Amino acid sequence: FFIEAGVGYPVKVFNSKWIDASSLLLYLALFIVEIFIRNRQLSSFIAMGLFIVTSIRLIGWHTPGIWKKPLLWSLFISFIFIDLGFLLIALSAFINSLDMLSVHSFSFGGIGLATLSMMARVSLGHTGRNVQSPPRAMTFSFLALIIGSIVRVIFPLIDANHYLIWIALSQVLWITAFLIFVITSLPILVRPRIDGQFG
């Protein structure tokens, strides 16, 4: 919905009932295996299925116009990190350390970035402002969180010898991203709507 309404030109993104159904079933299966069965090989097999299904969804949702809209590309990239998390779980059957990195891909790059992006959208939209053109500082907050996600998830794969440095740097970038958001959004949220409507 956000993509079709926000890119500024007519587009119909790909959606499929079988993608929706298979995603839900695989999510449920992975949850059950991870919590109750604790079988790494089975988790990896299911996670690979989720990676494939989610990748198909991402490809179907892509249109070039999203890269001109910060509130769209930030959500799209957050979904990429969720997809990466499934891939890391799938590969963790062969490399144990990937299991923990998958958690950070889900939480830092996935949930963290999606939450920041939606908070920005709500802060602008519910105060009568233009969600198509957010303040530049909000874009910087998205970029800080994306870079932090890369540092936390990807850099340890490239150079595990400086693992503690990557953790510290990613923490600084996380704090920076949300601090920029607070500084940018607080004046918006404590003032009346600019369109004069209630809310």
PyMOL CGO cylinders between C-alpha atoms (Angstrom):
from pymol import cmd
from pymol.cgo import CYLINDER

trace = [
    CYLINDER, 0.00, 0.00, 0.00, 2.71, 2.51, 0.98, 0.3, 1, 1, 1, 1, 1, 1,
    CYLINDER, 2.71, 2.51, 0.98, 4.64, 1.83, -2.23, 0.3, 1, 1, 1, 1, 1, 1,
    CYLINDER, 4.64, 1.83, -2.23, 1.64, 2.09, -4.56, 0.3, 1, 1, 1, 1, 1, 1,
    CYLINDER, 1.64, 2.09, -4.56, 0.45, 5.28, -2.87, 0.3, 1, 1, 1, 1, 1, 1,
    CYLINDER, 0.45, 5.28, -2.87, 3.83, 6.89, -2.36, 0.3, 1, 1, 1, 1, 1, 1,
    CYLINDER, 3.83, 6.89, -2.36, 6.03, 6.54, -5.43, 0.3, 1, 1, 1, 1, 1, 1,
    CYLINDER, 6.03, 6.54, -5.43, 4.23, 9.27, -7.36, 0.3, 1, 1, 1, 1, 1, 1,
    CYLINDER, 4.23, 9.27, -7.36, 3.29, 7.23, -10.44, 0.3, 1, 1, 1, 1, 1, 1,
    CYLINDER, 3.29, 7.23, -10.44, 0.84, 4.40, -11.17, 0.3, 1, 1, 1, 1, 1, 1,
    CYLINDER, 0.84, 4.40, -11.17, 2.26, 1.06, -10.13, 0.3, 1, 1, 1, 1, 1, 1,
    CYLINDER, 2.26, 1.06, -10.13, 0.83, -2.28, -9.05, 0.3, 1, 1, 1, 1, 1, 1,
    CYLINDER, 0.83, -2.28, -9.05, 3.20, -4.24, -6.83, 0.3, 1, 1, 1, 1, 1, 1,
    CYLINDER, 3.20, -4.24, -6.83, 3.15, -8.02, -6.82, 0.3, 1, 1, 1, 1, 1, 1,
    CYLINDER, 3.15, -8.02, -6.82, 1.11, -9.67, -4.08, 0.3, 1, 1, 1, 1, 1, 1,
    CYLINDER, 1.11, -9.67, -4.08, 0.15, -13.31, -3.90, 0.3, 1, 1, 1, 1, 1, 1,
    CYLINDER, 0.15, -13.31, -3.90, -2.07, -15.34, -1.62, 0.3, 1, 1, 1, 1, 1, 1,
    CYLINDER, -2.07, -15.34, -1.62, 0.33, -18.27, -1.80, 0.3, 1, 1, 1, 1, 1, 1,
    CYLINDER, 0.33, -18.27, -1.80, 3.19, -16.01, -0.71, 0.3, 1, 1, 1, 1, 1, 1,
    CYLINDER, 3.19, -16.01, -0.71, 1.08, -14.76, 2.21, 0.3, 1, 1, 1, 1, 1, 1,
    CYLINDER, 1.08, -14.76, 2.21, 0.00, -18.26, 3.21, 0.3, 1, 1, 1, 1, 1, 1,
    CYLINDER, 0.00, -18.26, 3.21, 3.42, -19.87, 2.86, 0.3, 1, 1, 1, 1, 1, 1,
    CYLINDER, 3.42, -19.87, 2.86, 5.04, -17.03, 4.81, 0.3, 1, 1, 1, 1, 1, 1,
    CYLINDER, 5.04, -17.03, 4.81, 2.64, -17.43, 7.72, 0.3, 1, 1, 1, 1, 1, 1,
    CYLINDER, 2.64, -17.43, 7.72, 3.00, -21.22, 7.78, 0.3, 1, 1, 1, 1, 1, 1,
    CYLINDER, 3.00, -21.22, 7.78, 6.79, -21.06, 7.62, 0.3, 1, 1, 1, 1, 1, 1,
    CYLINDER, 6.79, -21.06, 7.62, 6.91, -18.35, 10.33, 0.3, 1, 1, 1, 1, 1, 1,
    CYLINDER, 6.91, -18.35, 10.33, 4.79, -20.57, 12.58, 0.3, 1, 1, 1, 1, 1, 1,
    CYLINDER, 4.79, -20.57, 12.58, 6.91, -23.63, 11.82, 0.3, 1, 1, 1, 1, 1, 1,
    CYLINDER, 6.91, -23.63, 11.82, 10.15, -21.76, 12.54, 0.3, 1, 1, 1, 1, 1, 1,
    CYLINDER, 10.15, -21.76, 12.54, 8.73, -20.43, 15.82, 0.3, 1, 1, 1, 1, 1, 1,
    CYLINDER, 8.73, -20.43, 15.82, 7.73, -23.92, 16.96, 0.3, 1, 1, 1, 1, 1, 1,
    CYLINDER, 7.73, -23.92, 16.96, 11.07, -25.47, 16.00, 0.3, 1, 1, 1, 1, 1, 1,
    CYLINDER, 11.07, -25.47, 16.00, 13.14, -22.66, 17.54, 0.3, 1, 1, 1, 1, 1, 1,
    CYLINDER, 13.14, -22.66, 17.54, 11.22, -22.56, 20.84, 0.3, 1, 1, 1, 1, 1, 1,
    CYLINDER, 11.22, -22.56, 20.84, 10.15, -26.15, 21.44, 0.3, 1, 1, 1, 1, 1, 1,
    CYLINDER, 10.15, -26.15, 21.44, 12.10, -28.58, 19.26, 0.3, 1, 1, 1, 1, 1, 1,
    CYLINDER, 12.10, -28.58, 19.26, 15.51, -26.87, 19.08, 0.3, 1, 1, 1, 1, 1, 1,
    CYLINDER, 15.51, -26.87, 19.08, 16.72, -28.68, 15.98, 0.3, 1, 1, 1, 1, 1, 1,
    CYLINDER, 16.72, -28.68, 15.98, 19.28, -26.57, 14.14, 0.3, 1, 1, 1, 1, 1, 1,
    CYLINDER, 19.28, -26.57, 14.14, 19.10, -28.45, 10.84, 0.3, 1, 1, 1, 1, 1, 1,
    CYLINDER, 19.10, -28.45, 10.84, 15.31, -28.24, 10.74, 0.3, 1, 1, 1, 1, 1, 1,
    CYLINDER, 15.31, -28.24, 10.74, 15.37, -24.54, 11.64, 0.3, 1, 1, 1, 1, 1, 1,
    CYLINDER, 15.37, -24.54, 11.64, 17.86, -23.89, 8.87, 0.3, 1, 1, 1, 1, 1, 1,
    CYLINDER, 17.86, -23.89, 8.87, 15.72, -25.73, 6.33, 0.3, 1, 1, 1, 1, 1, 1,
    CYLINDER, 15.72, -25.73, 6.33, 12.60, -23.74, 7.26, 0.3, 1, 1, 1, 1, 1, 1,
    CYLINDER, 12.60, -23.74, 7.26, 14.54, -20.48, 7.36, 0.3, 1, 1, 1, 1, 1, 1,
    CYLINDER, 14.54, -20.48, 7.36, 15.83, -21.08, 3.83, 0.3, 1, 1, 1, 1, 1, 1,
    CYLINDER, 15.83, -21.08, 3.83, 12.23, -21.45, 2.72, 0.3, 1, 1, 1, 1, 1, 1,
    CYLINDER, 12.23, -21.45, 2.72, 11.39, -18.16, 4.40, 0.3, 1, 1, 1, 1, 1, 1,
    CYLINDER, 11.39, -18.16, 4.40, 14.38, -16.49, 2.76, 0.3, 1, 1, 1, 1, 1, 1,
    CYLINDER, 14.38, -16.49, 2.76, 13.19, -17.63, -0.67, 0.3, 1, 1, 1, 1, 1, 1,
    CYLINDER, 13.19, -17.63, -0.67, 9.57, -16.60, -0.09, 0.3, 1, 1, 1, 1, 1, 1,
    CYLINDER, 9.57, -16.60, -0.09, 10.55, -13.23, 1.39, 0.3, 1, 1, 1, 1, 1, 1,
    CYLINDER, 10.55, -13.23, 1.39, 12.98, -12.58, -1.46, 0.3, 1, 1, 1, 1, 1, 1,
    CYLINDER, 12.98, -12.58, -1.46, 10.19, -13.20, -3.97, 0.3, 1, 1, 1, 1, 1, 1,
    CYLINDER, 10.19, -13.20, -3.97, 8.02, -10.72, -2.07, 0.3, 1, 1, 1, 1, 1, 1,
    CYLINDER, 8.02, -10.72, -2.07, 10.82, -8.13, -2.03, 0.3, 1, 1, 1, 1, 1, 1,
    CYLINDER, 10.82, -8.13, -2.03, 11.38, -8.48, -5.77, 0.3, 1, 1, 1, 1, 1, 1,
    CYLINDER, 11.38, -8.48, -5.77, 7.65, -8.11, -6.37, 0.3, 1, 1, 1, 1, 1, 1,
    CYLINDER, 7.65, -8.11, -6.37, 7.45, -5.00, -4.21, 0.3, 1, 1, 1, 1, 1, 1,
    CYLINDER, 7.45, -5.00, -4.21, 10.40, -3.26, -5.84, 0.3, 1, 1, 1, 1, 1, 1,
    CYLINDER, 10.40, -3.26, -5.84, 9.93, -0.31, -8.15, 0.3, 1, 1, 1, 1, 1, 1,
    CYLINDER, 9.93, -0.31, -8.15, 12.64, 2.28, -8.91, 0.3, 1, 1, 1, 1, 1, 1,
    CYLINDER, 12.64, 2.28, -8.91, 10.60, 5.14, -7.47, 0.3, 1, 1, 1, 1, 1, 1,
    CYLINDER, 10.60, 5.14, -7.47, 11.07, 3.95, -3.88, 0.3, 1, 1, 1, 1, 1, 1,
    CYLINDER, 11.07, 3.95, -3.88, 14.69, 5.12, -3.91, 0.3, 1, 1, 1, 1, 1, 1,
    CYLINDER, 14.69, 5.12, -3.91, 13.53, 8.73, -4.26, 0.3, 1, 1, 1, 1, 1, 1,
    CYLINDER, 13.53, 8.73, -4.26, 11.31, 8.51, -1.16, 0.3, 1, 1, 1, 1, 1, 1,
    CYLINDER, 11.31, 8.51, -1.16, 13.13, 8.15, 2.20, 0.3, 1, 1, 1, 1, 1, 1,
    CYLINDER, 13.13, 8.15, 2.20, 10.04, 6.84, 3.98, 0.3, 1, 1, 1, 1, 1, 1,
    CYLINDER, 10.04, 6.84, 3.98, 9.76, 4.09, 1.37, 0.3, 1, 1, 1, 1, 1, 1,
    CYLINDER, 9.76, 4.09, 1.37, 13.38, 3.01, 0.93, 0.3, 1, 1, 1, 1, 1, 1,
    CYLINDER, 13.38, 3.01, 0.93, 13.87, 2.91, 4.69, 0.3, 1, 1, 1, 1, 1, 1,
    CYLINDER, 13.87, 2.91, 4.69, 11.00, 0.43, 5.05, 0.3, 1, 1, 1, 1, 1, 1,
    CYLINDER, 11.00, 0.43, 5.05, 12.20, -1.56, 2.04, 0.3, 1, 1, 1, 1, 1, 1,
    CYLINDER, 12.20, -1.56, 2.04, 15.73, -1.84, 3.43, 0.3, 1, 1, 1, 1, 1, 1,
    CYLINDER, 15.73, -1.84, 3.43, 14.36, -2.89, 6.83, 0.3, 1, 1, 1, 1, 1, 1,
    CYLINDER, 14.36, -2.89, 6.83, 12.61, -5.76, 5.05, 0.3, 1, 1, 1, 1, 1, 1,
    CYLINDER, 12.61, -5.76, 5.05, 15.88, -6.66, 3.34, 0.3, 1, 1, 1, 1, 1, 1,
    CYLINDER, 15.88, -6.66, 3.34, 17.50, -7.03, 6.78, 0.3, 1, 1, 1, 1, 1, 1,
    CYLINDER, 17.50, -7.03, 6.78, 14.64, -9.29, 7.88, 0.3, 1, 1, 1, 1, 1, 1,
    CYLINDER, 14.64, -9.29, 7.88, 15.23, -11.40, 4.78, 0.3, 1, 1, 1, 1, 1, 1,
    CYLINDER, 15.23, -11.40, 4.78, 18.96, -11.45, 5.54, 0.3, 1, 1, 1, 1, 1, 1,
    CYLINDER, 18.96, -11.45, 5.54, 18.13, -12.69, 9.03, 0.3, 1, 1, 1, 1, 1, 1,
    CYLINDER, 18.13, -12.69, 9.03, 16.39, -15.73, 7.56, 0.3, 1, 1, 1, 1, 1, 1,
    CYLINDER, 16.39, -15.73, 7.56, 19.38, -16.41, 5.32, 0.3, 1, 1, 1, 1, 1, 1,
    CYLINDER, 19.38, -16.41, 5.32, 21.75, -16.24, 8.30, 0.3, 1, 1, 1, 1, 1, 1,
    CYLINDER, 21.75, -16.24, 8.30, 19.60, -18.73, 10.22, 0.3, 1, 1, 1, 1, 1, 1,
    CYLINDER, 19.60, -18.73, 10.22, 19.62, -21.00, 7.19, 0.3, 1, 1, 1, 1, 1, 1,
    CYLINDER, 19.62, -21.00, 7.19, 23.42, -20.88, 7.00, 0.3, 1, 1, 1, 1, 1, 1,
    CYLINDER, 23.42, -20.88, 7.00, 23.89, -21.24, 10.76, 0.3, 1, 1, 1, 1, 1, 1,
    CYLINDER, 23.89, -21.24, 10.76, 23.67, -25.01, 10.36, 0.3, 1, 1, 1, 1, 1, 1,
    CYLINDER, 23.67, -25.01, 10.36, 27.15, -24.73, 8.87, 0.3, 1, 1, 1, 1, 1, 1,
    CYLINDER, 27.15, -24.73, 8.87, 28.53, -21.69, 10.78, 0.3, 1, 1, 1, 1, 1, 1,
    CYLINDER, 28.53, -21.69, 10.78, 27.36, -21.40, 14.39, 0.3, 1, 1, 1, 1, 1, 1,
    CYLINDER, 27.36, -21.40, 14.39, 28.19, -17.70, 14.78, 0.3, 1, 1, 1, 1, 1, 1,
    CYLINDER, 28.19, -17.70, 14.78, 25.62, -16.74, 12.16, 0.3, 1, 1, 1, 1, 1, 1,
    CYLINDER, 25.62, -16.74, 12.16, 22.78, -17.60, 14.51, 0.3, 1, 1, 1, 1, 1, 1,
    CYLINDER, 22.78, -17.60, 14.51, 23.54, -14.63, 16.77, 0.3, 1, 1, 1, 1, 1, 1,
    CYLINDER, 23.54, -14.63, 16.77, 24.13, -12.31, 13.83, 0.3, 1, 1, 1, 1, 1, 1,
    CYLINDER, 24.13, -12.31, 13.83, 20.68, -13.24, 12.52, 0.3, 1, 1, 1, 1, 1, 1,
    CYLINDER, 20.68, -13.24, 12.52, 19.16, -11.87, 15.74, 0.3, 1, 1, 1, 1, 1, 1,
    CYLINDER, 19.16, -11.87, 15.74, 20.82, -8.51, 15.13, 0.3, 1, 1, 1, 1, 1, 1,
    CYLINDER, 20.82, -8.51, 15.13, 19.77, -8.50, 11.50, 0.3, 1, 1, 1, 1, 1, 1,
    CYLINDER, 19.77, -8.50, 11.50, 16.16, -8.95, 12.61, 0.3, 1, 1, 1, 1, 1, 1,
    CYLINDER, 16.16, -8.95, 12.61, 16.31, -6.51, 15.52, 0.3, 1, 1, 1, 1, 1, 1,
    CYLINDER, 16.31, -6.51, 15.52, 18.77, -3.79, 14.49, 0.3, 1, 1, 1, 1, 1, 1,
    CYLINDER, 18.77, -3.79, 14.49, 18.25, -3.56, 10.74, 0.3, 1, 1, 1, 1, 1, 1,
    CYLINDER, 18.25, -3.56, 10.74, 14.76, -5.04, 10.55, 0.3, 1, 1, 1, 1, 1, 1,
    CYLINDER, 14.76, -5.04, 10.55, 12.61, -4.02, 13.50, 0.3, 1, 1, 1, 1, 1, 1,
    CYLINDER, 12.61, -4.02, 13.50, 14.76, -1.03, 14.48, 0.3, 1, 1, 1, 1, 1, 1,
    CYLINDER, 14.76, -1.03, 14.48, 14.74, 0.58, 11.04, 0.3, 1, 1, 1, 1, 1, 1,
    CYLINDER, 14.74, 0.58, 11.04, 11.07, -0.23, 10.37, 0.3, 1, 1, 1, 1, 1, 1,
    CYLINDER, 11.07, -0.23, 10.37, 10.11, 1.28, 13.74, 0.3, 1, 1, 1, 1, 1, 1,
    CYLINDER, 10.11, 1.28, 13.74, 12.13, 4.43, 13.11, 0.3, 1, 1, 1, 1, 1, 1,
    CYLINDER, 12.13, 4.43, 13.11, 10.65, 4.80, 9.63, 0.3, 1, 1, 1, 1, 1, 1,
    CYLINDER, 10.65, 4.80, 9.63, 7.07, 4.34, 10.85, 0.3, 1, 1, 1, 1, 1, 1,
    CYLINDER, 7.07, 4.34, 10.85, 7.58, 6.77, 13.74, 0.3, 1, 1, 1, 1, 1, 1,
    CYLINDER, 7.58, 6.77, 13.74, 8.79, 9.33, 11.21, 0.3, 1, 1, 1, 1, 1, 1,
    CYLINDER, 8.79, 9.33, 11.21, 5.80, 8.68, 8.94, 0.3, 1, 1, 1, 1, 1, 1,
    CYLINDER, 5.80, 8.68, 8.94, 3.31, 8.97, 11.80, 0.3, 1, 1, 1, 1, 1, 1,
    CYLINDER, 3.31, 8.97, 11.80, 4.99, 12.09, 13.23, 0.3, 1, 1, 1, 1, 1, 1,
    CYLINDER, 4.99, 12.09, 13.23, 4.68, 13.84, 9.86, 0.3, 1, 1, 1, 1, 1, 1,
    CYLINDER, 4.68, 13.84, 9.86, 1.36, 12.47, 8.66, 0.3, 1, 1, 1, 1, 1, 1,
    CYLINDER, 1.36, 12.47, 8.66, -0.55, 13.00, 11.90, 0.3, 1, 1, 1, 1, 1, 1,
    CYLINDER, -0.55, 13.00, 11.90, 0.61, 16.61, 12.20, 0.3, 1, 1, 1, 1, 1, 1,
    CYLINDER, 0.61, 16.61, 12.20, -0.49, 17.57, 8.71, 0.3, 1, 1, 1, 1, 1, 1,
    CYLINDER, -0.49, 17.57, 8.71, 2.96, 17.46, 7.15, 0.3, 1, 1, 1, 1, 1, 1,
    CYLINDER, 2.96, 17.46, 7.15, 4.09, 15.97, 3.87, 0.3, 1, 1, 1, 1, 1, 1,
    CYLINDER, 4.09, 15.97, 3.87, 5.22, 12.36, 4.26, 0.3, 1, 1, 1, 1, 1, 1,
    CYLINDER, 5.22, 12.36, 4.26, 6.55, 12.46, 0.71, 0.3, 1, 1, 1, 1, 1, 1,
    CYLINDER, 6.55, 12.46, 0.71, 9.23, 14.97, 1.68, 0.3, 1, 1, 1, 1, 1, 1,
    CYLINDER, 9.23, 14.97, 1.68, 10.47, 14.44, 5.27, 0.3, 1, 1, 1, 1, 1, 1,
    CYLINDER, 10.47, 14.44, 5.27, 13.04, 16.74, 6.86, 0.3, 1, 1, 1, 1, 1, 1,
    CYLINDER, 13.04, 16.74, 6.86, 16.56, 15.95, 5.68, 0.3, 1, 1, 1, 1, 1, 1,
    CYLINDER, 16.56, 15.95, 5.68, 17.62, 15.18, 9.25, 0.3, 1, 1, 1, 1, 1, 1,
    CYLINDER, 17.62, 15.18, 9.25, 15.20, 12.24, 9.30, 0.3, 1, 1, 1, 1, 1, 1,
    CYLINDER, 15.20, 12.24, 9.30, 16.94, 10.85, 6.23, 0.3, 1, 1, 1, 1, 1, 1,
    CYLINDER, 16.94, 10.85, 6.23, 20.25, 11.10, 8.10, 0.3, 1, 1, 1, 1, 1, 1,
    CYLINDER, 20.25, 11.10, 8.10, 18.72, 9.17, 11.01, 0.3, 1, 1, 1, 1, 1, 1,
    CYLINDER, 18.72, 9.17, 11.01, 17.70, 6.37, 8.60, 0.3, 1, 1, 1, 1, 1, 1,
    CYLINDER, 17.70, 6.37, 8.60, 21.18, 6.31, 7.09, 0.3, 1, 1, 1, 1, 1, 1,
    CYLINDER, 21.18, 6.31, 7.09, 22.82, 6.16, 10.53, 0.3, 1, 1, 1, 1, 1, 1,
    CYLINDER, 22.82, 6.16, 10.53, 20.70, 3.15, 11.46, 0.3, 1, 1, 1, 1, 1, 1,
    CYLINDER, 20.70, 3.15, 11.46, 21.38, 1.41, 8.14, 0.3, 1, 1, 1, 1, 1, 1,
    CYLINDER, 21.38, 1.41, 8.14, 25.12, 1.93, 8.52, 0.3, 1, 1, 1, 1, 1, 1,
    CYLINDER, 25.12, 1.93, 8.52, 24.88, 0.72, 12.11, 0.3, 1, 1, 1, 1, 1, 1,
    CYLINDER, 24.88, 0.72, 12.11, 23.07, -2.41, 10.95, 0.3, 1, 1, 1, 1, 1, 1,
    CYLINDER, 23.07, -2.41, 10.95, 25.77, -3.12, 8.39, 0.3, 1, 1, 1, 1, 1, 1,
    CYLINDER, 25.77, -3.12, 8.39, 28.47, -2.61, 11.02, 0.3, 1, 1, 1, 1, 1, 1,
    CYLINDER, 28.47, -2.61, 11.02, 26.69, -4.91, 13.49, 0.3, 1, 1, 1, 1, 1, 1,
    CYLINDER, 26.69, -4.91, 13.49, 25.73, -7.69, 11.08, 0.3, 1, 1, 1, 1, 1, 1,
    CYLINDER, 25.73, -7.69, 11.08, 28.08, -7.62, 8.08, 0.3, 1, 1, 1, 1, 1, 1,
    CYLINDER, 28.08, -7.62, 8.08, 31.38, -6.35, 9.47, 0.3, 1, 1, 1, 1, 1, 1,
    CYLINDER, 31.38, -6.35, 9.47, 31.79, -9.27, 11.93, 0.3, 1, 1, 1, 1, 1, 1,
    CYLINDER, 31.79, -9.27, 11.93, 31.54, -11.62, 8.94, 0.3, 1, 1, 1, 1, 1, 1,
    CYLINDER, 31.54, -11.62, 8.94, 34.37, -9.77, 7.23, 0.3, 1, 1, 1, 1, 1, 1,
    CYLINDER, 34.37, -9.77, 7.23, 36.60, -9.11, 10.24, 0.3, 1, 1, 1, 1, 1, 1,
    CYLINDER, 36.60, -9.11, 10.24, 35.74, -10.99, 13.43, 0.3, 1, 1, 1, 1, 1, 1,
    CYLINDER, 35.74, -10.99, 13.43, 39.00, -9.88, 15.10, 0.3, 1, 1, 1, 1, 1, 1,
    CYLINDER, 39.00, -9.88, 15.10, 37.54, -6.43, 15.77, 0.3, 1, 1, 1, 1, 1, 1,
    CYLINDER, 37.54, -6.43, 15.77, 34.16, -7.69, 16.97, 0.3, 1, 1, 1, 1, 1, 1,
    CYLINDER, 34.16, -7.69, 16.97, 34.03, -5.45, 20.06, 0.3, 1, 1, 1, 1, 1, 1,
    CYLINDER, 34.03, -5.45, 20.06, 34.81, -2.41, 17.94, 0.3, 1, 1, 1, 1, 1, 1,
    CYLINDER, 34.81, -2.41, 17.94, 31.91, -3.24, 15.61, 0.3, 1, 1, 1, 1, 1, 1,
    CYLINDER, 31.91, -3.24, 15.61, 29.59, -3.62, 18.60, 0.3, 1, 1, 1, 1, 1, 1,
    CYLINDER, 29.59, -3.62, 18.60, 30.63, -0.26, 20.05, 0.3, 1, 1, 1, 1, 1, 1,
    CYLINDER, 30.63, -0.26, 20.05, 30.41, 1.54, 16.70, 0.3, 1, 1, 1, 1, 1, 1,
    CYLINDER, 30.41, 1.54, 16.70, 26.98, 0.10, 15.96, 0.3, 1, 1, 1, 1, 1, 1,
    CYLINDER, 26.98, 0.10, 15.96, 25.78, 1.20, 19.41, 0.3, 1, 1, 1, 1, 1, 1,
    CYLINDER, 25.78, 1.20, 19.41, 26.96, 4.76, 18.73, 0.3, 1, 1, 1, 1, 1, 1,
    CYLINDER, 26.96, 4.76, 18.73, 25.17, 4.76, 15.37, 0.3, 1, 1, 1, 1, 1, 1,
    CYLINDER, 25.17, 4.76, 15.37, 21.96, 3.42, 16.95, 0.3, 1, 1, 1, 1, 1, 1,
    CYLINDER, 21.96, 3.42, 16.95, 21.99, 6.16, 19.58, 0.3, 1, 1, 1, 1, 1, 1,
    CYLINDER, 21.99, 6.16, 19.58, 22.83, 8.77, 16.95, 0.3, 1, 1, 1, 1, 1, 1,
    CYLINDER, 22.83, 8.77, 16.95, 19.96, 7.69, 14.70, 0.3, 1, 1, 1, 1, 1, 1,
    CYLINDER, 19.96, 7.69, 14.70, 17.32, 7.91, 17.41, 0.3, 1, 1, 1, 1, 1, 1,
    CYLINDER, 17.32, 7.91, 17.41, 18.79, 11.09, 18.88, 0.3, 1, 1, 1, 1, 1, 1,
    CYLINDER, 18.79, 11.09, 18.88, 18.51, 12.78, 15.48, 0.3, 1, 1, 1, 1, 1, 1,
    CYLINDER, 18.51, 12.78, 15.48, 14.92, 11.58, 15.26, 0.3, 1, 1, 1, 1, 1, 1,
    CYLINDER, 14.92, 11.58, 15.26, 14.04, 12.95, 18.71, 0.3, 1, 1, 1, 1, 1, 1,
    CYLINDER, 14.04, 12.95, 18.71, 15.64, 16.32, 18.00, 0.3, 1, 1, 1, 1, 1, 1,
    CYLINDER, 15.64, 16.32, 18.00, 13.84, 16.54, 14.66, 0.3, 1, 1, 1, 1, 1, 1,
    CYLINDER, 13.84, 16.54, 14.66, 10.45, 15.23, 15.77, 0.3, 1, 1, 1, 1, 1, 1,
    CYLINDER, 10.45, 15.23, 15.77, 10.02, 16.88, 19.16, 0.3, 1, 1, 1, 1, 1, 1,
    CYLINDER, 10.02, 16.88, 19.16, 9.27, 20.36, 17.75, 0.3, 1, 1, 1, 1, 1, 1,
    CYLINDER, 9.27, 20.36, 17.75, 6.81, 18.75, 15.33, 0.3, 1, 1, 1, 1, 1, 1,
    CYLINDER, 6.81, 18.75, 15.33, 4.97, 16.79, 18.01, 0.3, 1, 1, 1, 1, 1, 1,
    CYLINDER, 4.97, 16.79, 18.01, 4.63, 19.55, 20.62, 0.3, 1, 1, 1, 1, 1, 1,
    CYLINDER, 4.63, 19.55, 20.62, 3.17, 22.10, 18.20, 0.3, 1, 1, 1, 1, 1, 1,
    CYLINDER, 3.17, 22.10, 18.20, -0.33, 22.24, 16.69, 0.3, 1, 1, 1, 1, 1, 1,
    CYLINDER, -0.33, 22.24, 16.69, -0.96, 20.61, 13.33, 0.3, 1, 1, 1, 1, 1, 1,
    CYLINDER, -0.96, 20.61, 13.33, 0.13, 22.89, 10.52, 0.3, 1, 1, 1, 1, 1, 1,
    CYLINDER, 0.13, 22.89, 10.52, -3.12, 22.26, 8.59, 0.3, 1, 1, 1, 1, 1, 1,
    CYLINDER, -3.12, 22.26, 8.59, -5.25, 23.50, 11.49, 0.3, 1, 1, 1, 1, 1, 1,
    CYLINDER, -5.25, 23.50, 11.49, -7.11, 20.22, 11.92, 0.3, 1, 1, 1, 1, 1, 1,
    CYLINDER, -7.11, 20.22, 11.92, -7.72, 18.48, 15.23, 0.3, 1, 1, 1, 1, 1, 1,
    CYLINDER, -7.72, 18.48, 15.23, -5.07, 16.07, 16.46, 0.3, 1, 1, 1, 1, 1, 1,
]
cmd.load_cgo(trace, "trace")
